[in-house]
Amino acid sequence: MIDTHTHIFPDKIAPKIVENMRADSGNQIPLSGDFTLKDLKTYMARCGVEAVFTFCVAERPKAVPPANDFLISITDHQTIFGFGTILPDLADPVAEVRRIRERGLRGIKFHSLFQPIGAGDENLTSIYEEMDRGGMIAYFHVGKDPSHPSLTARTGPEDIARLRERFPTLKIVAAHFGGLFMLEEARKWVIGKDIYIDTCWGPHIQSLEAKEVIDLIRSHGPEKVLFATDYPSTLDPGPQIEWWKVLPLKKEEKDLVFRENARRLLGL
């Protein structure tokens, strides 16, 4: 099993992230871990996860290079695959994209909840072009902010569909079934398109009906769906994984979702 959506921070920063999230009275994102590498590896061992994609999202330009250096340092290309972070107002964002690709990072996470960007922003164009040239994966948070669901999503399903039109060969992953708390829009703009989606849902996958999850996977095509939990920004993933194991999908569908699609996306 490969979990394609996890979050991590350096040990000296992780406690502050936890503190800030728990102090935010409006925060509706649960935590089941502490964002450290040790905790991530404990989760993997406890839940039988063989490999993860993991993200360290920088909110300010000056934090981008050190965040990427941290991801490069922990990426082993076997069990840990770090995805870089970027911001368009960095001094030379294209050079940073090139640098992290050359250092072994396979993709970049664009997180519109914590970064002042949306997938359709014009100042991201040169970044996408460089990623496309290098075969990198563009992984997006798509959908609402669970702490402020009444706000308009910075990156919605339509934005992802338009991005696909602009960059037909860019490797795109739309998290949260293509739209967190926006499944109607996701079905219109993302489901069935040449875009990967992942299976994160808040606060846990059991919030959705099993029948709806199966329909989303089959409508989209199980060969384009990636198993994901959002660890540790989720309730305990153990029961979620057990829920997935008994979900009445065919074995070949589960093999694709749980492992083979992620391996193919990475080029393994």
Contacts in CASP RR format, 6 or more apart in sequence:
PFRMAT RR
TARGET T0000
AUTHOR 0000-0000-0000
METHOD contacts of the structure
MODEL  1
MIDTHTHIFPDKIAPKIVENMRADSGNQIPLSGDFTLKDLKTYMARCGVE
AVFTFCVAERPKAVPPANDFLISITDHQTIFGFGTILPDLADPVAEVRRI
RERGLRGIKFHSLFQPIGAGDENLTSIYEEMDRGGMIAYFHVGKDPSHPS
LTARTGPEDIARLRERFPTLKIVAAHFGGLFMLEEARKWVIGKDIYIDTC
WGPHIQSLEAKEVIDLIRSHGPEKVLFATDYPSTLDPGPQIEWWKVLPLK
KEEKDLVFRENARRLLGL
1 47 0 8 1.000
1 48 0 8 1.000
1 49 0 8 1.000
1 50 0 8 1.000
1 227 0 8 1.000
1 241 0 8 1.000
1 258 0 8 1.000
1 259 0 8 1.000
2 49 0 8 1.000
2 50 0 8 1.000
2 51 0 8 1.000
2 52 0 8 1.000
2 53 0 8 1.000
2 226 0 8 1.000
2 227 0 8 1.000
2 258 0 8 1.000
2 259 0 8 1.000
2 262 0 8 1.000
2 263 0 8 1.000
3 44 0 8 1.000
3 49 0 8 1.000
3 51 0 8 1.000
3 52 0 8 1.000
3 53 0 8 1.000
3 227 0 8 1.000
3 228 0 8 1.000
3 229 0 8 1.000
3 231 0 8 1.000
3 237 0 8 1.000
4 52 0 8 1.000
4 53 0 8 1.000
4 173 0 8 1.000
4 198 0 8 1.000
4 226 0 8 1.000
4 227 0 8 1.000
4 228 0 8 1.000
4 262 0 8 1.000
5 53 0 8 1.000
5 55 0 8 1.000
5 139 0 8 1.000
5 175 0 8 1.000
5 198 0 8 1.000
5 200 0 8 1.000
5 226 0 8 1.000
5 228 0 8 1.000
5 229 0 8 1.000
5 230 0 8 1.000
5 231 0 8 1.000
6 40 0 8 1.000
6 43 0 8 1.000
6 52 0 8 1.000
6 53 0 8 1.000
6 54 0 8 1.000
6 55 0 8 1.000
6 228 0 8 1.000
6 229 0 8 1.000
6 230 0 8 1.000
6 231 0 8 1.000
6 232 0 8 1.000
7 35 0 8 1.000
7 54 0 8 1.000
7 55 0 8 1.000
7 56 0 8 1.000
7 57 0 8 1.000
7 230 0 8 1.000
7 231 0 8 1.000
7 232 0 8 1.000
7 233 0 8 1.000
8 14 0 8 1.000
8 35 0 8 1.000
8 36 0 8 1.000
8 37 0 8 1.000
8 40 0 8 1.000
8 54 0 8 1.000
8 55 0 8 1.000
8 56 0 8 1.000
8 74 0 8 1.000
9 17 0 8 1.000
9 35 0 8 1.000
9 36 0 8 1.000
9 56 0 8 1.000
9 70 0 8 1.000
10 56 0 8 1.000
10 70 0 8 1.000
11 36 0 8 1.000
11 37 0 8 1.000
11 38 0 8 1.000
14 34 0 8 1.000
14 35 0 8 1.000
14 36 0 8 1.000
15 34 0 8 1.000
17 35 0 8 1.000
18 31 0 8 1.000
18 33 0 8 1.000
18 34 0 8 1.000
18 35 0 8 1.000
21 27 0 8 1.000
21 29 0 8 1.000
21 31 0 8 1.000
22 31 0 8 1.000
24 147 0 8 1.000
26 147 0 8 1.000
26 148 0 8 1.000
27 147 0 8 1.000
28 146 0 8 1.000
28 147 0 8 1.000
28 203 0 8 1.000
29 146 0 8 1.000
29 147 0 8 1.000
29 203 0 8 1.000
29 233 0 8 1.000
30 203 0 8 1.000
30 233 0 8 1.000
30 234 0 8 1.000
30 235 0 8 1.000
31 232 0 8 1.000
31 233 0 8 1.000
32 43 0 8 1.000
32 231 0 8 1.000
32 232 0 8 1.000
32 234 0 8 1.000
32 235 0 8 1.000
32 236 0 8 1.000
32 237 0 8 1.000
33 39 0 8 1.000
33 43 0 8 1.000
33 231 0 8 1.000
33 232 0 8 1.000
34 232 0 8 1.000
35 232 0 8 1.000
37 74 0 8 1.000
37 80 0 8 1.000
39 232 0 8 1.000
40 52 0 8 1.000
40 54 0 8 1.000
40 80 0 8 1.000
40 231 0 8 1.000
40 232 0 8 1.000
43 49 0 8 1.000
43 231 0 8 1.000
43 232 0 8 1.000
43 237 0 8 1.000
44 50 0 8 1.000
44 51 0 8 1.000
44 52 0 8 1.000
44 79 0 8 1.000
46 238 0 8 1.000
47 237 0 8 1.000
47 238 0 8 1.000
47 241 0 8 1.000
48 241 0 8 1.000
50 79 0 8 1.000
50 259 0 8 1.000
51 78 0 8 1.000
51 79 0 8 1.000
51 80 0 8 1.000
51 81 0 8 1.000
51 262 0 8 1.000
52 79 0 8 1.000
52 80 0 8 1.000
52 81 0 8 1.000
52 231 0 8 1.000
53 81 0 8 1.000
53 82 0 8 1.000
53 83 0 8 1.000
53 139 0 8 1.000
53 262 0 8 1.000
54 71 0 8 1.000
54 74 0 8 1.000
54 80 0 8 1.000
54 81 0 8 1.000
54 82 0 8 1.000
54 83 0 8 1.000
55 82 0 8 1.000
55 83 0 8 1.000
55 84 0 8 1.000
55 85 0 8 1.000
55 109 0 8 1.000
55 111 0 8 1.000
55 139 0 8 1.000
56 67 0 8 1.000
56 68 0 8 1.000
56 70 0 8 1.000
56 71 0 8 1.000
56 82 0 8 1.000
56 84 0 8 1.000
56 85 0 8 1.000
57 67 0 8 1.000
57 85 0 8 1.000
57 109 0 8 1.000
57 111 0 8 1.000
57 114 0 8 1.000
57 115 0 8 1.000
58 64 0 8 1.000
58 67 0 8 1.000
58 68 0 8 1.000
58 85 0 8 1.000
58 86 0 8 1.000
58 87 0 8 1.000
58 115 0 8 1.000
59 114 0 8 1.000
59 115 0 8 1.000
60 87 0 8 1.000
61 87 0 8 1.000
61 89 0 8 1.000
61 90 0 8 1.000
61 91 0 8 1.000
64 85 0 8 1.000
64 86 0 8 1.000
64 87 0 8 1.000
64 90 0 8 1.000
64 96 0 8 1.000
65 96 0 8 1.000
67 84 0 8 1.000
67 85 0 8 1.000
68 84 0 8 1.000
68 85 0 8 1.000
68 96 0 8 1.000
68 99 0 8 1.000
68 100 0 8 1.000
68 103 0 8 1.000
68 105 0 8 1.000
71 82 0 8 1.000
71 83 0 8 1.000
71 84 0 8 1.000
71 85 0 8 1.000
71 100 0 8 1.000
71 105 0 8 1.000
72 82 0 8 1.000
72 100 0 8 1.000
72 103 0 8 1.000
72 104 0 8 1.000
72 105 0 8 1.000
74 80 0 8 1.000
74 82 0 8 1.000
75 81 0 8 1.000
75 82 0 8 1.000
75 104 0 8 1.000
75 105 0 8 1.000
77 104 0 8 1.000
81 106 0 8 1.000
81 266 0 8 1.000
82 105 0 8 1.000
82 106 0 8 1.000
82 107 0 8 1.000
83 105 0 8 1.000
83 106 0 8 1.000
83 107 0 8 1.000
83 108 0 8 1.000
83 109 0 8 1.000
83 137 0 8 1.000
83 139 0 8 1.000
84 100 0 8 1.000
84 105 0 8 1.000
84 107 0 8 1.000
84 108 0 8 1.000
84 109 0 8 1.000
85 108 0 8 1.000
85 109 0 8 1.000
85 111 0 8 1.000
85 115 0 8 1.000
86 93 0 8 1.000
86 96 0 8 1.000
86 97 0 8 1.000
86 108 0 8 1.000
86 110 0 8 1.000
86 127 0 8 1.000
87 93 0 8 1.000
87 115 0 8 1.000
87 116 0 8 1.000
87 117 0 8 1.000
88 117 0 8 1.000
88 121 0 8 1.000
88 123 0 8 1.000
88 124 0 8 1.000
88 127 0 8 1.000
89 123 0 8 1.000
90 96 0 8 1.000
93 126 0 8 1.000
93 127 0 8 1.000
94 126 0 8 1.000
94 127 0 8 1.000
94 130 0 8 1.000
97 108 0 8 1.000
97 127 0 8 1.000
97 130 0 8 1.000
97 131 0 8 1.000
97 136 0 8 1.000
98 130 0 8 1.000
100 107 0 8 1.000
100 108 0 8 1.000
101 107 0 8 1.000
101 134 0 8 1.000
101 136 0 8 1.000
105 136 0 8 1.000
106 136 0 8 1.000
106 137 0 8 1.000
106 266 0 8 1.000
107 131 0 8 1.000
107 136 0 8 1.000
107 137 0 8 1.000
107 138 0 8 1.000
107 139 0 8 1.000
108 127 0 8 1.000
108 131 0 8 1.000
108 136 0 8 1.000
108 137 0 8 1.000
108 138 0 8 1.000
108 139 0 8 1.000
109 139 0 8 1.000
109 140 0 8 1.000
109 141 0 8 1.000
110 117 0 8 1.000
110 118 0 8 1.000
110 119 0 8 1.000
110 124 0 8 1.000
110 138 0 8 1.000
110 139 0 8 1.000
110 140 0 8 1.000
110 141 0 8 1.000
110 155 0 8 1.000
111 141 0 8 1.000
112 118 0 8 1.000
112 119 0 8 1.000
112 140 0 8 1.000
112 141 0 8 1.000
112 153 0 8 1.000
112 154 0 8 1.000
112 155 0 8 1.000
113 141 0 8 1.000
113 145 0 8 1.000
113 154 0 8 1.000
117 124 0 8 1.000
117 154 0 8 1.000
118 124 0 8 1.000
118 154 0 8 1.000
118 155 0 8 1.000
118 159 0 8 1.000
119 140 0 8 1.000
119 142 0 8 1.000
119 155 0 8 1.000
119 156 0 8 1.000
119 159 0 8 1.000
119 160 0 8 1.000
119 163 0 8 1.000
120 155 0 8 1.000
120 159 0 8 1.000
120 162 0 8 1.000
120 163 0 8 1.000
128 138 0 8 1.000
128 163 0 8 1.000
128 166 0 8 1.000
128 167 0 8 1.000
128 170 0 8 1.000
129 167 0 8 1.000
130 136 0 8 1.000
131 137 0 8 1.000
131 138 0 8 1.000
131 170 0 8 1.000
132 167 0 8 1.000
132 169 0 8 1.000
132 170 0 8 1.000
135 171 0 8 1.000
136 171 0 8 1.000
137 171 0 8 1.000
137 172 0 8 1.000
137 173 0 8 1.000
137 265 0 8 1.000
138 163 0 8 1.000
138 170 0 8 1.000
138 171 0 8 1.000
138 172 0 8 1.000
138 173 0 8 1.000
139 173 0 8 1.000
139 175 0 8 1.000
140 155 0 8 1.000
140 160 0 8 1.000
140 172 0 8 1.000
140 173 0 8 1.000
140 174 0 8 1.000
140 175 0 8 1.000
141 155 0 8 1.000
141 175 0 8 1.000
141 176 0 8 1.000
141 180 0 8 1.000
142 153 0 8 1.000
142 155 0 8 1.000
142 156 0 8 1.000
142 157 0 8 1.000
142 159 0 8 1.000
142 160 0 8 1.000
142 174 0 8 1.000
142 175 0 8 1.000
142 176 0 8 1.000
142 178 0 8 1.000
142 179 0 8 1.000
142 180 0 8 1.000
142 182 0 8 1.000
142 186 0 8 1.000
142 190 0 8 1.000
143 153 0 8 1.000
143 155 0 8 1.000
143 156 0 8 1.000
143 157 0 8 1.000
143 176 0 8 1.000
143 178 0 8 1.000
143 179 0 8 1.000
143 180 0 8 1.000
143 181 0 8 1.000
143 182 0 8 1.000
144 151 0 8 1.000
144 153 0 8 1.000
144 179 0 8 1.000
144 180 0 8 1.000
144 181 0 8 1.000
144 182 0 8 1.000
145 151 0 8 1.000
145 153 0 8 1.000
146 180 0 8 1.000
146 181 0 8 1.000
146 202 0 8 1.000
146 203 0 8 1.000
149 181 0 8 1.000
153 179 0 8 1.000
153 180 0 8 1.000
153 182 0 8 1.000
156 179 0 8 1.000
156 182 0 8 1.000
156 185 0 8 1.000
156 189 0 8 1.000
157 174 0 8 1.000
157 178 0 8 1.000
157 179 0 8 1.000
157 182 0 8 1.000
157 185 0 8 1.000
157 186 0 8 1.000
157 188 0 8 1.000
157 189 0 8 1.000
157 190 0 8 1.000
158 185 0 8 1.000
158 188 0 8 1.000
158 189 0 8 1.000
160 172 0 8 1.000
160 174 0 8 1.000
160 178 0 8 1.000
160 189 0 8 1.000
160 190 0 8 1.000
160 195 0 8 1.000
161 189 0 8 1.000
161 190 0 8 1.000
161 193 0 8 1.000
161 195 0 8 1.000
163 170 0 8 1.000
163 172 0 8 1.000
164 170 0 8 1.000
164 172 0 8 1.000
164 193 0 8 1.000
164 194 0 8 1.000
164 195 0 8 1.000
168 194 0 8 1.000
171 196 0 8 1.000
171 265 0 8 1.000
172 195 0 8 1.000
172 196 0 8 1.000
173 195 0 8 1.000
173 196 0 8 1.000
173 197 0 8 1.000
173 198 0 8 1.000
173 226 0 8 1.000
173 265 0 8 1.000
174 186 0 8 1.000
174 190 0 8 1.000
174 195 0 8 1.000
174 196 0 8 1.000
174 197 0 8 1.000
174 198 0 8 1.000
175 197 0 8 1.000
175 198 0 8 1.000
175 200 0 8 1.000
175 228 0 8 1.000
175 230 0 8 1.000
176 197 0 8 1.000
176 198 0 8 1.000
176 200 0 8 1.000
176 201 0 8 1.000
176 202 0 8 1.000
177 183 0 8 1.000
177 186 0 8 1.000
177 191 0 8 1.000
177 197 0 8 1.000
177 198 0 8 1.000
177 199 0 8 1.000
177 200 0 8 1.000
177 201 0 8 1.000
177 216 0 8 1.000
178 186 0 8 1.000
178 190 0 8 1.000
178 191 0 8 1.000
178 195 0 8 1.000
178 197 0 8 1.000
179 185 0 8 1.000
179 186 0 8 1.000
179 190 0 8 1.000
180 200 0 8 1.000
180 201 0 8 1.000
180 202 0 8 1.000
183 212 0 8 1.000
183 216 0 8 1.000
186 197 0 8 1.000
187 216 0 8 1.000
187 219 0 8 1.000
190 197 0 8 1.000
190 220 0 8 1.000
191 197 0 8 1.000
191 216 0 8 1.000
191 219 0 8 1.000
191 220 0 8 1.000
192 219 0 8 1.000
192 220 0 8 1.000
192 221 0 8 1.000
192 224 0 8 1.000
194 224 0 8 1.000
195 224 0 8 1.000
196 224 0 8 1.000
196 225 0 8 1.000
196 226 0 8 1.000
196 261 0 8 1.000
196 265 0 8 1.000
197 216 0 8 1.000
197 220 0 8 1.000
197 224 0 8 1.000
197 225 0 8 1.000
197 226 0 8 1.000
198 225 0 8 1.000
198 226 0 8 1.000
198 227 0 8 1.000
198 228 0 8 1.000
199 205 0 8 1.000
199 213 0 8 1.000
199 225 0 8 1.000
199 226 0 8 1.000
199 227 0 8 1.000
199 228 0 8 1.000
199 244 0 8 1.000
199 257 0 8 1.000
200 228 0 8 1.000
200 229 0 8 1.000
200 230 0 8 1.000
200 234 0 8 1.000
201 207 0 8 1.000
201 208 0 8 1.000
202 230 0 8 1.000
202 234 0 8 1.000
203 234 0 8 1.000
203 235 0 8 1.000
204 234 0 8 1.000
204 235 0 8 1.000
204 239 0 8 1.000
204 240 0 8 1.000
205 213 0 8 1.000
205 240 0 8 1.000
205 243 0 8 1.000
205 244 0 8 1.000
206 239 0 8 1.000
206 240 0 8 1.000
206 243 0 8 1.000
210 243 0 8 1.000
210 247 0 8 1.000
210 248 0 8 1.000
213 247 0 8 1.000
214 247 0 8 1.000
214 248 0 8 1.000
214 249 0 8 1.000
217 225 0 8 1.000
217 249 0 8 1.000
217 253 0 8 1.000
217 257 0 8 1.000
218 253 0 8 1.000
222 249 0 8 1.000
222 253 0 8 1.000
222 256 0 8 1.000
222 257 0 8 1.000
222 261 0 8 1.000
223 256 0 8 1.000
223 261 0 8 1.000
224 261 0 8 1.000
225 256 0 8 1.000
225 257 0 8 1.000
225 261 0 8 1.000
226 257 0 8 1.000
226 261 0 8 1.000
226 262 0 8 1.000
226 265 0 8 1.000
227 244 0 8 1.000
227 257 0 8 1.000
227 258 0 8 1.000
227 259 0 8 1.000
227 262 0 8 1.000
229 237 0 8 1.000
229 240 0 8 1.000
229 241 0 8 1.000
231 237 0 8 1.000
234 240 0 8 1.000
244 254 0 8 1.000
244 258 0 8 1.000
247 254 0 8 1.000
249 257 0 8 1.000
END
